[in-house]
Every structure is written in C-alpha cells, then in structure tokens.
Amino acid sequence: MTTKTEQARLFFEAPERYLDRREFDIRVRAETVQEFTRGRSFESILDIGCGNGSISLPLLTAQRRLTLLDISSNMLATARGKIPPELIDNVELVNEGFMTAPLAPGSYDLVLCIGVLAHVDRPADVIARITQMLKPEGIAILEFTDSYHFMGRAVVLYHRLLNRFRPATYSLNHIHAREIVETCRACDLQASAFYRYCLPPPGSHRLFDQGTLYRLTRMVFGTPDRNRSKWLGNEFIYLLER
C-alpha cells in the first residue's frame, strides 16, 4: 500500500496538472507571504513543497539563503529554472519528502509550508518538525484548507458525487481548522496574523482566465492587510511565531 507522500510524488511529477489551473491562487499566496514578512529580518528560508518557486523566490536576496524542497523532481526542476543566475549559489535544492529530508534542526529563520498539509501522511507530524527546524526567534507561514467549513463541505460533496461517475486517482486529506490550530499551540506556535479566502467553484478555470480569477478573489476577500468576508473563507494562511 502506497503512502500519501508517495501518491503525492506521483501526482506532482506532472506539474502542469496543478500549475496551469492554480496560477491565480499561487499569486494570492505569494503576495500574502510577502505581506507577512515585510519589514522582518531573516537570512535563512525553508520552502516545504516549493512547487515552481513562485512563493519563496521573491524573498531571495544576496543576503539570504533559500532551501527549496519538493518531492517532485519535475517541480524542483521548474523552480530551479526560475532562480536568478546571480543568486544560484544562495539556493539549495532538496528532492525529498519533508519528514525524511536531511535538514539541520534550528537552522531557519523562516519556514514556509504552503499547500502541503493536504498531501502528507500526518499533518501533525509535519507541524511538529517545522517547529524543530525553526531558530528560537523564527517564524512559520502555514496554509491549509478547512474541509469542515461550509464551503469546504460543499467541495467535498461535489467530489464525492463526481467520483461516482469518474473515480478519482488522487484524493486530498480532509483537514479541520480547529485541529490544526490546536496542534500549532501544542508545538508552541502562536498565530500573529492570518488571511482567509476561498477558491472559486470547481471548474472555474475552464470559464475564466487566471487574471480574472485573481481579480475576483481580491474583490471578494481583499488583500492580506485588509482581509474582508473572512467568514466565507475556508483557505487559511497563518503567520506563526514561537
């Protein structure tokens, strides 16, 4: 029986399966990370499940070091192609799952875990190891989807109905926001900021281009510093501090 991590590795070896329809969402997440880190001093960054690098590469400077980690070799190759040539020596690429990757504890000022918890064997174990990776004054930015929010329940129901006619080859973890918050607190990670939004209905990428989906998301939910309609959002992005 394959693990969730092994299933995710196979799924993301075809990056276009995810990237082509989620460009607008990646942009929202990248801008939220930039807002949460604005004005903060940090030198070492770990991006877990880095994808094509769009979220963490904007933070890379000559004074910072970035570790890009992804279980998909094709995703990692895509991210590598986006690294500015003059900063390539500041970037380490790790083609491994987070829980087994040879990373030194207490090495990072900033750990990003965006769009990962839905694809791992045990989300609580991932959060615990994130805490171990952080320096004493380090921060983490964690994103997850609450499947038990009413918007999340609607999406889960949609996929269950769809699976009756077209069985899914890959499924996401169903995550409860309350459990994630409690796990973070147990790991001495306290939320100091958050942004909430939700994705458009399934299939919207076939009706609207990525720019339109981005503008619609901002129109309804605002920006990270002026988040509105939070009650509608089942996508959570938390800034966590020790």
C-alpha positions in Angstrom: 0.0 0.0 0.0 1.5 3.4 -1.0 1.7 6.2 1.5 0.1 9.6 1.0 3.5 11.1 0.4 4.3 8.5 -2.4 0.9 9.3 -4.0 1.7 13.0 -3.9 5.1 12.4 -5.5 3.4 10.7 -8.5 0.7 13.3 -8.8 3.0 16.3 -8.8 5.5 14.8 -11.3 3.2 16.3 -13.9 3.4 19.9 -12.7 1.0 21.3 -15.3 -1.8 19.3 -13.7 -1.6 21.7 -10.8 0.1 24.9 -12.0 -2.0 25.6 -15.1 -5.2 26.0 -13.1 -3.8 27.4 -9.9 -1.7 30.3 -11.1 -4.0 32.9 -9.6 -4.0 31.1 -6.2 -0.2 30.8 -6.2 -0.1 34.6 -6.8 -2.5 35.2 -3.8 -0.3 33.0 -1.6 2.9 34.6 -2.7 1.6 38.1 -2.0 0.4 37.0 1.4 3.8 35.7 2.3 5.4 38.9 1.1 3.0 41.0 3.3 3.5 38.8 6.4 7.3 39.1 6.0 7.5 42.7 5.2 9.9 44.6 7.4 11.2 41.5 9.1 14.9 40.5 9.2 15.7 36.9 8.2 18.6 35.2 6.5 17.6 31.5 6.0 14.4 30.3 4.4 13.0 26.8 4.0 10.2 26.3 1.5 8.5 23.0 2.0 6.7 21.8 -1.1 8.2 24.7 -3.0 6.4 23.9 -6.3 7.7 26.1 -9.1 9.3 28.5 -6.5 6.9 31.4 -7.1 6.2 31.9 -3.4 9.7 31.9 -1.9 11.9 33.1 -4.8 10.7 36.7 -4.5 12.2 36.7 -1.0 15.6 35.7 -2.2 18.4 38.3 -2.0 22.2 38.2 -1.9 22.0 38.3 1.9 19.6 35.3 2.2 19.8 31.6 1.7 16.9 29.6 0.5 16.3 25.8 0.6 13.7 24.7 -2.0 12.3 21.3 -1.0 9.9 19.2 -3.1 9.1 15.6 -3.6 8.6 16.1 -7.3 11.8 16.2 -9.3 9.9 18.0 -12.2 8.5 20.7 -9.9 12.0 21.2 -8.5 13.5 21.5 -12.0 10.9 24.1 -12.8 11.8 26.1 -9.7 15.5 25.8 -10.5 14.9 27.4 -13.9 13.4 30.5 -12.2 16.4 31.2 -9.9 18.2 34.4 -10.9 21.7 33.2 -12.1 23.5 35.7 -9.8 21.8 34.1 -6.8 22.1 30.4 -7.7 24.8 29.8 -5.1 22.4 31.0 -2.4 19.9 28.2 -3.1 19.9 24.6 -2.1 17.5 22.2 -3.8 16.3 19.1 -2.0 14.3 16.5 -3.9 12.9 14.7 -0.9 9.8 14.5 1.4 10.0 16.9 4.3 9.7 14.2 7.0 12.8 12.3 5.7 14.9 15.1 4.3 18.3 15.6 6.0 17.7 19.1 7.4 19.5 20.5 10.4 17.2 21.4 13.3 17.2 25.0 14.4 18.6 26.3 11.0 15.8 28.5 9.6 14.5 32.0 10.4 11.5 31.4 8.1 9.7 28.2 7.2 7.0 28.2 4.5 4.5 25.3 4.4 2.1 26.3 1.7 -0.3 23.9 0.1 1.3 20.9 1.8 -0.8 19.5 4.6 -3.4 18.1 2.2 -0.7 15.8 0.7 1.1 14.3 3.7 0.6 11.2 5.8 0.2 13.0 9.2 -0.2 16.8 9.3 0.5 17.0 13.0 3.9 15.4 12.5 4.8 18.0 9.8 3.9 20.9 12.1 6.0 19.4 14.9 9.0 19.1 12.6 8.5 22.6 11.3 8.9 23.8 14.9 12.2 21.8 15.2 13.5 23.5 12.0 13.0 27.0 13.3 15.6 29.1 15.1 14.5 30.4 18.5 13.0 33.6 17.1 12.0 32.0 13.8 8.6 32.3 12.2 6.5 30.0 10.0 3.8 30.6 7.5 1.3 27.8 7.2 -1.5 27.3 4.7 -4.3 24.7 4.7 -7.8 24.2 3.5 -10.6 23.6 6.1 -12.7 20.8 4.7 -15.2 21.1 7.5 -16.1 24.8 6.8 -19.4 25.0 4.9 -17.5 26.0 1.7 -15.2 23.0 2.2 -18.1 20.6 2.8 -19.7 21.8 -0.4 -16.5 21.0 -2.4 -16.1 17.6 -0.6 -19.7 16.7 -1.5 -19.1 17.8 -5.2 -16.1 15.5 -5.5 -17.9 12.6 -3.9 -20.7 12.9 -6.4 -18.1 13.3 -9.2 -16.3 10.2 -8.1 -19.4 8.1 -8.7 -19.1 8.7 -12.4 -15.3 9.3 -12.6 -13.3 7.6 -9.8 -10.5 9.8 -8.5 -6.9 8.7 -8.9 -5.8 11.0 -6.1 -7.5 12.5 -3.1 -6.6 15.2 -0.6 -6.6 15.0 3.2 -9.7 16.4 4.9 -8.4 18.9 7.4 -10.2 20.6 10.3 -9.0 24.1 11.1 -9.6 23.7 14.8 -7.3 20.6 14.9 -4.5 22.5 13.1 -4.7 25.5 15.4 -4.6 23.2 18.5 -1.6 21.3 17.0 0.2 24.6 16.5 -0.4 25.7 20.0 0.8 22.4 21.3 4.0 23.0 19.4 4.4 26.5 20.9 3.5 28.2 17.6 1.1 31.1 18.1 -0.8 32.9 15.3 0.0 36.6 15.0 -1.7 37.2 11.6 -3.9 35.4 9.2 -5.6 35.7 5.8 -8.7 33.9 4.8 -10.2 33.4 1.4 -11.7 30.6 -0.7 -11.2 29.2 -4.1 -13.9 29.7 -6.8 -16.2 26.7 -7.6 -14.6 23.6 -9.2 -14.2 24.0 -13.0 -13.9 27.8 -12.9 -10.6 27.7 -14.6 -12.4 26.4 -17.7 -14.7 29.5 -17.7 -12.3 32.3 -16.7 -8.7 33.1 -17.3 -6.2 33.2 -14.4 -6.2 37.0 -14.3 -10.0 37.2 -13.9 -9.9 34.5 -11.1 -7.3 36.6 -9.3 -9.3 39.8 -9.5 -12.5 38.1 -8.4 -10.6 36.7 -5.3 -9.3 40.1 -4.4 -12.7 41.7 -5.0 -14.4 39.4 -2.5 -11.6 38.8 0.1 -9.4 41.9 -0.2 -5.7 41.9 0.5 -3.7 40.4 3.4 -3.7 43.8 5.2 -7.4 44.4 4.5 -9.0 41.0 4.6 -12.7 41.0 4.3 -15.5 38.4 4.0 -13.4 36.2 6.3 -16.4 34.1 7.2 -16.7 32.9 3.6 -13.1 31.7 3.5 -12.0 28.1 4.1 -8.4 28.7 2.9 -6.3 29.7 5.8 -2.8 31.3 5.7 -1.3 31.8 9.2 1.7 33.7 10.3 3.1 31.7 13.3 5.6 32.8 15.9 7.3 30.9 18.7 
